[in-house]
Amino acid sequence: MAKTPPAHRQDHSLSSPPVRSLRTHQAQIAAIVQAIAAGDAVGVTDILAAVTPGGGKSLLPVIAAARLIGAGIVDRICWVVPRDSLRLQAEEAFADPTWRKALGHDVDVRAADNTPDPCRGMQGYITTYQSIAAAPELHLAEFRRHRTLLVVDEVHHLPALFDVAPDPLAEPAAEIAAGWSRALLPLLETARLRLLLSGTLQRADGRSILWLPYRTGRRAKTREVDLTAEGWAVVGYSRSQALAERAVLPVVFGAVDGEASWLDEDRAPAGPHRLFSHWPTETTRPALFTALRTGFAESLLREAFTAIRTLRAERRAQRDAAPGVELRGLGKMLVVAPDQQSARHYADIVRGWMPASQKATVQLATSDERDAHQVLARYRLMAEPSVLVTVAMAYEGLDAPEVAVVAALTHIRSRAWLEQMVARATRVDPHAGPYATQRALVFHPDDPLFARFRHSIETEQGTVAKKVKQRSQSTLPLWLLDQIAAREPEDRGIVPLESNALGIRYGMLRPGPDYAMHRPEQEAAQSEMLQPPSVAERRLRQRIGEMVAQQAVEDEGAVRAPRGEGLYHRYNAVLKRRTGDKPRSQMTLQELEAAVSWLERNRLADHVNLLEGDPRYSWTVRQRREWTPPIGRTDGKPRGAGS
């Protein structure tokens, strides 16, 4: 009996959509798979597509599967996505009637769970990292039975396993990601061909990415993705290329400055402190933490809300549409909150600004909400809701071209995370009129960490991984974890009191660099431009302070030195003696680099004798010489000290 075609396979001759042309990276992928199918690229087993967020990478698996399955190179495609909410979008990519006609393909895939026979008579299936980690043998058995094209979406979520050693202090999210890597690795090894997709080739934690080829980086203790590795075909599509082809929208940032006050860990009042600064200080993150949970957040929300209401009113007027009539292309607003409690609060605030008849157009999608996936689907596919408040569910992979305004009320400052969030607003909306009339507007706190993110995407390619040092098992204080490991605060022990907005400034995001695919000399020139001497000196001074503080805390925790106030300052004095009694503020760039190098190889505790003769530290020197950790004690006090 003939197979009944699915709904998306029906005749579309009555309403044939216009044929769209391929973008540069899509045409390059098409040429690569054509060469593999024709036998002209026998050595190529891996394809890496580094496509700027919003540049259109979801079509690449369709292009690859259509050609390779048609040529008999592979039997099936398995497309792995990081979250369940993205499986529907992956199915839609294969079902899109316009691309089915343009590419001449009839490949059908389905979103599968962990039940046997995931394809169910189709040529492929879509699953998640979590599903594979829960039933790795089921998926591995499928790969062994069929020649499979494995597509790993957002591959930067997977840390390289040689970078993941057991760490008792590791956060749960890091352990989960390592588990995904362990589950995916056998599939990567068994697949006939691999297509790896990402909007960034750099992880927030600095680790390498699973399976990608690396070479030694230009800077010490770094590795870079090897864009010319044997057996790999690498395609890059940067923001500058996407803007030139009008594939993404230009971004305008609305940086909102403010000040905040809080109670610190000792319940002492702190502030008010400004958010804006030329570089991060010890008050940057507490001020941001406070601002996102007090009055400043409402002020920033109001700016974003006013912008989207103005835009929607202008577009209604251009179409002569009456208020209340649902239309596509008017523009939508996305609010990204720091946590679920704040997200619910933000949603209530925005609903309070809406007339009663429109309150339902403000929706909440968090992992605790039972209908979150349905809310996301309606937000993407329907004219309403027009405002979505979320925490992390919608920041990556959400294909909603109508998003025109983003309220970035998140504390996360990693490049990969923020770049994905900004990209939610850079998709071109086919219903919103000419390209020249569209733009993405992102409102954010005007803190130096966000400014550093903007600088990085304007100037850096983002392909570097750092060699990660395993942390000591001593418990580091929260402020030090924040400064050294760039941990994002969930609760720093502070009590937010109040904050307010002071002003707003707008700036256009510059296009950013292209991937230097075969031009290492361009990469070297670019890296030198990123570090003018004053910036490098400031960065090194901050790094030295962090290294001294880390050694002080580690030595207290490991009972290498007696506890007591001022160990950090004493260690600074040791370093100053070791470097010729010259303050860091007066050191040359070369002297600062030498100090960092010395700290990487030496422990300050072994050089306390340099303080001999200084009356300010004589007690410290004498105590360390005479003191040994008492048996059975772990508090670091000398033998005989009181409790």
N, C-alpha and C positions, 0 to 999 in steps of 0.2 A: 504494500500500500504506500502510495506516495506520501512523503512527509509534508504536513501542512506548514506553509511558511509562517514564521512569526509575523506579528503585526507590522514591524518595521521593514519587512520584506515585501509589503504590498506595493501595488503600482502607484507611483507618485506622478504619473504623467500629467494629471490635471493641475498640479501645482508644483512644477519642477523649480526648485530653488536655483539661483545662479551658481555657476561653477566658480569656486574660489581657487586662487593660485597659491602655490606653496611658498612659504617663506624660505629664506636662505638655508637655515639649518634643516628644515624639513626636506628641501631638495637635496641637500648633501646626504642625509640619511637614506633617501630614496636611491641615490647613486651608489652608496656603499652596499646596500642590500642587493641592488641589481648586479653589482660586480661579484658579490658572493654567490648569487644564484647562477651567474653565467660561468663560474669557475675561475674568474680573473683575480679573486682575492682569497685564495685558499688558506693563507696563513692567518687570516683575521678571524678570531674567535670571540672577541669582545668589542663592543661599541659603547663608548661613553659619550653622552650628550649633556653638556653643561649649558643649560638654557636659562637665561635670566628669568626670574619669576614673572609669570604673565606672558612669556614669549611664545607659548603654544607648544609645550612638549607632550601634551596628552595625545596628539595625533601621531607621534613617532611610533608607538607600539602598533598602531593600525597599519601604518606604512610598511613596517618591518614584517608583521605577520602576514599581510596580504601577499607580499612578494615571495617570502620564503616558504610559506605553506603552498602557494601556487606552483612554485618551482620544485617542490618535493624535498627541499633541504631540511625542513622540520615538519613534524606531524601536528604539533600543538603549540599553543602559547600559554604560559602561566604569567600573569601580571600581578605582582605583589605590591600592595599599597600600605602606607603606615596606619591608616585608620579606616574603620568600617564605613564612615560617611563618604569616603572617596570611591567606594566600589561602584556606586550608582553612576558617578561621573565617568568611570572607566567603561562601564557598559554603554553609556550614551555615546562615547567616542566611536565605538564600533557600529552603533545603530544609526548614527547621524546620516540621514538620507543624502545630504549634499555631498559628503565625503565618500559615501558608498558609490555614488554616481561618478564623482571625479576620479576616484582611484580604481573604479571598476572591480570592487571586491565584494565577496559575499561571505566573509568570515563572521561567524557568530560565536560569541563568548557569553559566559554566564557568571554571576557572582555566586561563589560556592562557599559552603560551610565545610566542616570537617566530617562529612559523611562520605562513604565510598562512591567512586565514580564521579568526581567533581565536574567533569565536562558534560555528562548526560547527553551524549550524541552530538555535541558541538565541538568546535575546533580549539577551544581553549576555556580557561576559567580565570577568575579574578579572586584573589584571596588577600589576607592581611598578614602582617608580621606576626600578630598575636596568634592567629589561627595556625600558622606553620610552627610556631614555638610550642603550641599546645599539642600538636599531632605531627611531629616531624617525619615519622616513619611512613605515615599515610601518603604524604606528598612525595617523599623520596621514592616510594614504590611506583608512583605515577611517572616520575622522571626516568626510572629504569625501564619502564615498559614502552615509553614513547620518546622519540627524539623531540626535545622540547626547546623552544625559545623562551628563556627566562628573562622577564622584564622586572627589574627592581626599581621601583619609583622612590624618589627622595632617598637615595642610597646613603646620604650623609648621616642618616639616623643610626647607621650600623658602624660601631667602632671596630677597628682592626683588632683581632684577638691577641696579637702580640703586645698590644698596648693596654690590654685589660688583665691586670694581675689581681689576685684576691686582695680586697681592700676593706677592712672592717669598718672604715669610716665612710665608705661609698654611699651615695644617696640611692634610694630605691630605684629612681628612674635610670641611673647609670647601670645598675644590676640588670634591670629589665632589658635595656638596649644590648648589653653583653649577651644575654640569653637569646635575643633575636639573632645576633651574629652567629652564635653557635648553631642555631637551628637552620639558618640560611646557608651556611658554608657548604654542607654536603650537596645542596641543590645547585649551588654555583659550580661545584666540581663536576657534577653529573650532567648538567645542561649541555645540549648540543651547541647552542650559541647564547650569548648574554648581551642584553641591552640595559645599560645602567643610566638612570636619569636623575638629575638633580638641578635645583636652582642655585646651589652653592657647592663648592668643593672644599669647604672648610667647616669643621665642627666647632661648636661653641666652646668645648672643653679643650681644644687644641690637639686632640688625638687624631691619628690617621683614620681613614675610612676603609672599611672592609673591602678587600679584593682589588682596590685601585693600585696601580703601579706608582711607586715613589722613587725619587732620587734625592741625593743630599741637597739641602737648600743653600742659598747664598749666605744666609745668616747662621750663626753658630747654633747648634742643637735644633735645627729645623729640617723638615723634609718638605719637598714640593711634589705635587702630582706630576708624573712624567708624561707630558703630552705627546711624546714621540716613542713610547715604549713599543717593543716588538709584539706583534699579535693584536695590537689595539688600534682601533680607528676612533679618533677623538674629534668631536664636533663641538665648537663653542659658539654661543650666540649671546653676545653681551648686551647691556642696556643701550649702549651707543648704537649698535647695529639695529636693535629692535626699534629704537626711536627713529632712526633713519628710514626704516621700512614702514613706519607708522604702525608697528605691531603692538606697541604699548603707549600709554599716555605719559606726557611730562608730569612731574610731581611738583606741587607747591607745598612747602612746609609752613605751617603756622606755629611758631615757637612761642609758647605762653610762659612768661616768667612769673615768679611768685616768691613768697617767703613763708616759712613754716616754723612752728614752735612745738616742742614736745618735752616729755619727761624722759630722762635717760635711764639706763639700767639701775642707777642708784636713786631714782625718783627725784633727781635734781632737775630744775627747769633748764631747758636749752633753747636758744633762739630769741627772737626770730632770725632765721638764716635764709639767705637768698638761694634760690635754685640755680640761677645763672652763675657760672664761674668759667674762667678760661681753662681750668683743668680740675680734675676731681680732687676733693679734699675729704677729710674724715666726716664732714657733715653732709656730703652729697647724698649718700643713700638714705640716712635717717630723714633728711628733708624731703626726699622723693617719697619715701614710705609714708610719711605724714601727709604730704600734699594729696596723694591718691585716695586718702580716706577722710579728708576734711573738706573745707570750703573751696579750696583751689580746684578740686575735681569738678565741682558743680559749675564753676566759672568756665573751665575748659569745655565741659559738656555744652554749656550755653553757646559758646562760640561755634562749635561744630553744628549744633542744632539750628542756630540762626542761618548758617551757611547752607545747610541742606534744604531748609524751608524756603530760603530765597531762590535757590537753584530750581526747586520744583515749581515754585510760583512762576518764575521766568519761562520755564519750558511749557507750562500749561498755557500761559498767555500767548506764546509763539504758535501753539496749536489751536488756540481759541477753544480750549477745553474747559468745561464748567468744573468748579470744585466738587470733589466727591466722585468724579468719574475715574475709574481705574484705567490707567494707561501705562504701557511699558515705556521705559526710557526716560522717566522723569528724574531718576537718580535716587540712590539709597544711601543710608548711613550705617556704618559699622562701628560699634563701640567695643573696644578690647579692654577688659577689666583686669585688675591684679589678682583677684580671687573671687570665689563664687558669692560670698557675702556682699562684696562691693558690687558685683554684677547685678545682684537683685536690687540693691540700693540705687544704682544708676538707672535701671529700668523703671523703677518707681518715680525717680526724678523726671525722666523724659515723659513718662505718661502724664505726670502732673502738668506738663506744659501743653498737652494735647487737649483739644475739645473732646467731650464725652464720646462723640461718634467715631473718633479716630484713635482712641486709646488702644484698641486691639491691633493697630498697625505697628506697635512696639512689642517685639517678641524677645524672649530670653532663651538661649541655647547653651546649657552647661551640662556636664556629664551627670549631674544629679537630677536633671529634668527628664522625665520618662519619655516625653515626645520630642526630645532634642533633634533627632535625625529628621523627623517630619517637619519640624520648624525650619531646619536648614534647607530642606528640599523646597518648601514653599517660598522661602526667601530667595532662592536661586531662580525658581522657575515661574513664579507668579508676580503680578504687579504689586501685590501687597503680601507680607508686611514690608514697610519701607525703612524700618529701623530694627537692627538686630544687635543685642547685647550678648557678649560671650566672653569666655576667658581664653581658651586655647583651641576649642573645637574648630573654629573657622579661620584660624590664622594661616593655615597652610593648605594649599590645594583647592580652596573654595573657589569655584568657577562661577562667579556672580558679576558679570560685566557691568551691571547697573550700580555697583558700589562706586560712589563718587566722593564721599567724605568719610574719613576715618578719625575717630577720637581715640588716640593711642594712650589710654590710661593704664599702661602696664609698667611694672618695674623692671621687666627683663630688658637687658641691653646687649645681648649677643648679636653679632652681625647677621648670622643665619636666621635667627628668629625675627628680628625687625625687618629684614629685607623681604621675608615672606609676608609679613603683616602689611607692609606698604604696598606690596604687589596686589593685594586684594582690590585696590582702587585703580590700578594701572591698566586693567583690561579695557579694550575699546568696546563701547556699547553700540551694537548695530542699530538700536532703536532710538539713540539719543541725537541723531543728526550728524553733520559733518565732523570729521576728525578734528579739524582746527577749532571747533567750538567746545571740545571736551578737555578736561584736565582732572588730575587726581589732587585732592586737597587733604592733607594730613595734619591734624592738630596734635601737638605733643608738648610735654613739659620741657622747658628750655634749660635742661641740665647738661653738664659737660660730657656725660657719658653718651647721651643721644647725639651730641655734636660730633663726638669721636666716631660714632657709627656712620653718620652722614659723610664724614671725611673719608672713611675707609671705602665706602662704595663708590665714591667719586674718584678715588686715586689708586685703589689696590684691586688686584685680580681675585684675591681670596682663594688661593690654592695651597696654602702653607699649613703644615701640621708641625706641632712642637713635640720634641721628645719629652714624654711625661715622666716626671719623677714621682715615685711612690711616696706618699706622705707618711710621716712618722705616726705611730699609733697613739702618741700623746694627744690629749684633747686640746685643740686650739680654741682660743676665745673667738666669739662670733665676729667681733670687729676685724680680727686678723684673717679669719676665713674669707670675710668680705673683701678685704684688700688684696690678699695674696691669691686666692683661688677664684676670685671674681664670682663668688657665690651670689645668687640673687636672694634678697631677704624675704622670708615669709613672715617672720616675727623676730625682730632683733632685741626683744625685751624692752622696747621703748613704748611709751604711751602717747599717741598723737593727741595734740591739744587743739591746734587751729592752724589754718593756712589761708592765704588769699592770693588772687592773681594781681600782678602789678602792671603787666603790659603784654603786648603781642607783637612779634615781628615776622614778616614773611620772607621766604627765600626759595628760589627755584633750585631743584636738585640738578647738578650737572650730569652729563651723560655717563661718565665713568670710562675706564679703559676697556679696550678689546682684549680678548685672550691672545697672548703672544704665542701662537701655536708653534712656530718654528723660528722664532726670533729671540733667542736668549739674550742677545745684546740689548734689545729693547727692555727686557725685564730688569737687567742690571741697572740701566739708566733710570728706569722708573723707581726702583727701590732707593736709589740715592736721593732722588727728589723728595721722598717721603720724610726724610729725617734731617732737616736743617739743624745746625749745631745747637741752637738754643733749645729746640724741642728734644733733641737727643740727650742733652745735659740734664734737663728737667726729668726726663724719663729715667735716666740712670740714677739720679739722686733719690727719686722715689723708690726705685728698685733696691738700692742699698739699704734704705730705711726698712723696707719690708723684710729683707734677708736678715738684718740684725734682729728685728723683732721676732722673726720666726725662730732663730737660734735661741733667743732668750726664753721663749715659751717652751720650746722642745727640751732645753736643758732643765728647766723647772719640772716639767712633766716626767722626764726620764731620770730625775734625781741626780743630774750631773752637777747641779749647783744649788746652794741653799736658796729657799724661797725668801722673798723680801721685796720691798718697794724699790724701784729704781734699777733693776737688773738691766733693762733695756738701755738706760742712760749709761750705766757702767760699761756695757758692751760697746756702746758708741765711743766711749773714751778709749777703750782698747783698740778699736779700729783706727781711731784718730792717731794714737801713738804709732800703730803699725804702718800708717801711711804718711809718716813724717810730720805729725802734728799740724796738718793742714785741714781746715774746715772744708766740708763737702761743698759749701757754697762758693769756695775759692778754687776748687780743683778744676783742672782742664779736662776736656773730653777724654783724653788718653789716660789721665790719672783716675777718672771715674771708672773707665772700662777696666783698668788694672785692679781697682778695689773690688769690683764685681767678680772678676776672675779669681782674686785671692779668696773671697768669701765662699766661692763655689768649691774650693779645695781645702779650706781650713775651718776649724772650730774656734770661735772666739774664747771659749772656756779654757782652751789650752794656752792662752797667751795673756792671762790676767796678770802674770808677773810684770808685764809692761807698766802696770800702775804702781809699782814699787816706788816709794818716796813721795807719792802724792798724798798729802794728808786727807784729802776728800775720800780716797778709796783705800786707805791703809787697812781699815778694819776688814774690808771685803777681801783683800789679798791674804791677810793673816787667817781669816776664817776659812777661806778655800783651801789654804795650805794644810790646815790642821783638821779639817772636817772630812769625815767619810760617812756615807749613808749607813745608818744603824740597821742592824739585822731586824727584819720584821717591820720596819717603818717605811711608809710610802708617802709621808707628808713633806719630806724634804727638810725637816728640821734637824739640827745637830743633836747628837746623843745627849740625853739628859734635859732637853728642852721641854718645857711644859706643854700640855695639850691646849 
